[in-house]
Amino acid sequence: MPTSAGPASRRNCASEGPRLAPHPGRRAIRHGRQLAHLPQAAETSHVDLQVVPFSAGAAASQVLPFTLLTFEASPTVLYSDDPEGGRLYDRAASVAAALQSYERLRAHAMAPDESVALIQRLHKEYTHE
């Protein structure tokens, strides 16, 4: 059982593309709630949110989703989805490549405060509020 003093830290880089674009039909309501939730989550001390804008070009947006799990007393591992489902990778070379991709994404991403402002603006446009 974990005994940490607080919640786990999260650093998120999301493409301005499909995750932030409007969705039709029933998905629209859920999408609007998600857009409203992101800035709220980013206000907490343990969440960093950055958007990789369209202007970053294709190279920054060609990375498949992945999660790096870092631990105090264990090596970092990589979780990634593939056509067969999700997998954990603990090979140092796989983790290093993902870390390099993550740093490249962060270098192309907007600053956290700019990212939150963009998401809030998109939410207003999307919900007409």
C-alpha positions in Angstrom: 0.0 0.0 0.0 1.5 3.4 -0.9 2.4 5.7 1.9 3.2 8.9 0.1 2.4 12.2 1.7 0.5 13.6 -1.2 -0.8 12.9 -4.7 1.4 11.7 -7.5 2.8 14.4 -9.8 1.7 14.6 -13.4 3.3 16.3 -16.3 1.1 16.2 -19.4 1.8 17.3 -23.0 -1.2 17.1 -25.2 -1.5 17.9 -28.9 -3.7 20.8 -29.9 -5.2 18.4 -32.5 -7.7 15.7 -31.7 -7.7 16.0 -27.9 -8.7 19.6 -28.0 -10.8 19.8 -31.2 -14.6 19.8 -31.0 -16.4 16.5 -31.3 -19.9 15.9 -32.8 -22.9 14.4 -31.2 -23.1 12.8 -27.8 -19.3 13.0 -27.3 -19.6 16.8 -27.4 -21.1 17.1 -23.9 -18.3 14.8 -22.5 -15.7 16.7 -24.4 -16.9 20.1 -23.1 -16.7 18.8 -19.5 -13.1 17.5 -20.2 -12.1 20.9 -21.5 -13.5 22.5 -18.4 -11.7 20.1 -16.1 -8.2 20.5 -17.6 -7.6 24.1 -16.3 -9.0 23.1 -12.9 -6.6 20.2 -12.7 -3.7 22.4 -13.8 -4.4 24.7 -10.8 -3.2 22.0 -8.4 0.4 21.9 -7.4 1.0 18.4 -8.7 -0.2 18.8 -12.3 1.7 20.5 -15.1 -0.2 20.8 -18.4 1.3 21.9 -21.7 -0.2 22.0 -25.2 1.9 21.2 -28.3 0.4 23.7 -30.8 -0.2 23.1 -34.5 2.5 25.5 -35.2 5.1 23.1 -33.7 4.8 21.1 -37.0 4.3 17.5 -37.8 7.5 16.2 -36.1 6.2 17.2 -32.7 2.8 15.6 -33.3 4.0 12.2 -34.6 4.6 10.7 -31.1 2.1 8.1 -30.0 0.7 8.4 -26.5 2.8 7.1 -23.7 3.2 7.4 -19.9 6.5 7.4 -18.0 6.2 6.1 -14.5 9.0 7.3 -12.2 9.5 6.0 -8.6 11.7 7.0 -5.8 13.2 3.5 -5.2 12.7 1.8 -8.5 13.7 2.5 -12.1 11.5 4.5 -14.5 9.2 2.4 -16.7 7.3 3.1 -19.8 3.7 2.4 -20.5 2.6 2.6 -24.1 -0.4 1.5 -26.2 0.0 -0.5 -29.3 -2.4 -2.3 -31.6 -2.4 -5.3 -29.3 -3.1 -3.3 -26.2 -1.1 -1.6 -23.5 2.4 -2.7 -22.4 5.0 -1.9 -19.8 8.6 -1.5 -20.9 11.5 -1.5 -18.5 14.4 -1.8 -20.9 16.7 1.1 -20.4 16.9 1.9 -24.1 13.1 2.0 -24.5 12.7 4.2 -21.4 15.5 6.5 -22.6 13.9 6.9 -26.1 10.6 7.8 -24.5 12.3 10.3 -22.2 13.9 11.9 -25.2 10.6 12.1 -27.0 9.0 13.6 -24.0 11.7 16.3 -23.7 11.3 17.1 -27.4 7.5 17.5 -26.9 8.0 19.8 -23.9 10.5 21.9 -26.0 7.8 22.4 -28.7 5.0 22.9 -26.2 3.5 26.1 -25.0 4.3 27.2 -21.4 1.8 25.9 -18.8 0.0 29.2 -18.3 -0.3 29.8 -22.1 -1.6 26.2 -22.4 -4.3 26.7 -19.8 -5.3 30.0 -21.4 -5.6 28.3 -24.8 -7.8 25.5 -23.3 -10.0 28.0 -21.6 -10.4 29.9 -24.9 -11.2 26.7 -26.8 -13.7 25.7 -24.1 -15.5 29.1 -24.4 -15.6 28.8 -28.2 -16.8 25.2 -28.0 -19.5 25.8 -25.4 -20.4 29.3 -26.5 -20.0 30.6 -22.9 
